[in-house]
Amino acid sequence: MRCLLTICFFSCYILSVSAQDPWKISATVSSNTEYYGVTVANGMIGIISSPEPFKVKDVVLAGAYDLYGRGRVSNFIRSFNLLNMNLDIDGKRIEAKTITNMKQELDMRHASFTSGFNYGDKASVSYTYYSLRHLPYTVLMDVTITATKDIDITAANVMEAPDALKDVQNYYNEIDRPHVVISLLTSQAKSPTGKLLMCASNTFLFSEEHGHEPRVIHEMWDNNMHLMKFNKKIKAGETYRFSIAGSSITSAHHDDPLNEAERLTIYAKLEGRDRLLSFHNKAWDDLWKSDIQIEGDAQSQQDIHSMLYHLYSFVREGTALSPSPMGLSGLGYNGHVFWDAELWMFPAILVMHPELAKSMMEYRFQRLAAAKRNAFSKGFKGAMFPWESAETGVEETPVWALSGPFEHHITADIAIAAWSYYCVTQDKNWLKEKGWPILSATADFWASRVERNGPAHFDINNVVAADEWAENVDNNAFTNAAAKHNLAYATEAAKILGLDPNPDWMYVANNIPLLKMSNGVTQEHAAYHGEGIKQADVNLLAYPLKEITDPQQILKDLEYYETRVPDAGTPAMTQAVFATLYARLGNGEKAFKWFKDGYLPNLNAPFRVLAETKGGTNPYFATGAGGILQSVLMGFGGLEITSKGIIQVKSKLPSNWKQLTLKGIGVENKTFVR
């Protein structure tokens, strides 16, 4: 059966590309291929693909930070590359230059990545790896070799330590039981400062019955690399399959990471390949019960599935972790958490899977004490969240970036996300225990942050705007409006919980100015006079804030600021806001123009992975994916988060979309059709 599946993988390739398969993205790979890797992840471990056979580019583990390298701040740390392999056929190493017809395929439905190729006239080979959804620290790789001639293979699982790690120690152990022999290839190392202990362990899973498995041999090459290998003869016409299961964990995740890595790997070994894949596939089937279905536009359908797949891959239920702008696709932005999480990714995740969004809010709640210390150090009350956050919740922005001391709207963004979580879930216990502490402390911050310059005039001066090209400006439109909503939501939360809100909150909210220019357009900040903007700012007042609700004013602001965004150097989210607003204003065609402009120029070959800017090469930009998904869910789909839950408001589809179906929305798993 596996041989038939392998053959189908090759024969179906052309069909999958020409038909824009809604679930699979395929590519032919050669030395001439422009190549940017795509990620397989489970919310904890991210594996980034490589064009080299039996290699992966990076393994990234969420929540593992250390102070090293860039900017004197915490950075994501590469984990052990626990899926790299060597395969020798008849004594010759398989390399990119020795293979032909290499094809790779991302299966988004079940989060797997397959590579297949031919080795001369001797064999066809394929391998598929998974970051197992049900086991947060464990990965699996299947290898299938179909011999066309009698061959002798040597397969080696290679454990390599990234250069930044130090004090590497390697172990090999065989655990012999009457029913199984477990060969464990294990490594540990310290992070660059010695703060973390990073550990990984692997084992082979063989298809033979116990007692007939190949003999495993351990080899130590140097301190940073060791391997275990086996030999096998395969006759012409035979197909042979084996698997590798491995686990990676650090002292940030467990008090005993070395032993736990081996325990987790043993667990995977004795679960066996079939059970591992069954549970993994079921977990992804459950995630895809919340889906976006576009009828009439196959390419948009595939692209939206890719964006949703990546957000699902970068977040995990039951954690206190939140995604960075690049998720688990690499070390981009040091793995830090910005407003990208709350304003751009969170709304799409929240309406599709509130339980995933809960993890993102837990990340902020557990760092509330650090936010209070940050406010105190700046002379303010309440809680002031950092612009860039990592493990501890202190400010992690490099000192050369003024966003660290001055981009204060992040505090309101987090409060608005907390309120939105309550609105969607209607969970009063959560609101009391987690939401209210965030909302009240952030409201206290804004009440102390405003400058009370005379009766009924409270300014918020000296900030970096949401449009980050505007530094150290006064009365920024988005900052002011977001602060107003933070104060109002804290007041409303108090009433729901039967508490007395601080009356100063609404007094302040009602007296924070929103400026206008002489032409009636909402002014981005007090010194703004028509300059180019890096990203949406004023237009965010219409969505998501709903501070501006008059359609004529929304259109006036749209038509003005859409001409102020340069074609290059700006992040992908702005066009998504334009698309959302035009769809809600009833202009489906103009919305579709901005929808496409928001991501098509940002795609990288061969898997259409999304970069931050047009022509950019730093995928995967989960922030942009979150914005585009909002343009579909809240723009074309008309979903609206209200204090009573999710409703559907008027919107317009583009003419080439026959129907848009949003499945599994909110805690009630509703279906909305447009």
Secondary structure, 3 states (H helix, E strand, C coil): CHHHHHHHHHHCHHHHHHCCCCCEEEEEECCCCCCCCCEEECCCEEEEECCCCCCEEEEEEEEEEEECCHHHCEEEEECCECCCEEEEECCEECCHHHCEEEEEEEECCCCEEEEEEEECCCEEEEEEEEECCCCCCEEEEEEEEEECCCEEEEEEEEEECCCCCEEEEEEEEEEEECCEEEEEEEEEEECCCCCCEEEEEEEEEECCCCCCCCCCEEEEEECCEEEEEEEEEECCCCEEEEEEEEEEEECCCCCCHHHHHHHHHHHHHHHCHHHHHHHHHHHHHHHCCCEEEEECCHHHHHHHHHHHHHHHHHCCCCCCCCCCCCCCCCCHHHHCECHHHHHHHHHHHHHHCHHHHHHHHHHHHCCHHHHHHHHHHCCCCCCCCCCCECCCCCCCCCCCCCHHHHCCHHHHHHHHHHHHHHHHHCCHHHHHHHHHHHHHHHHHHHHHHCEECCCCCEECCCECCCCCCCCCECCCHHHHHHHHHHHHHHHHHHHHCCCCCCHHHHHHHCCCCCCECCCCCECCCCCCCCCCCCCCCHHHHCCCCCCCCCHHHHHHHHHHHCCCCCCCCCCCHHHHHHHHHHHHCCCHHHHHHHHHHCCHHHEECCCCEECCCCCCCCCCCHHHHHHHHHHHHHHHCCEEEECCEEEECCCCCCCCCCEEEEEEECCCCEEEEC
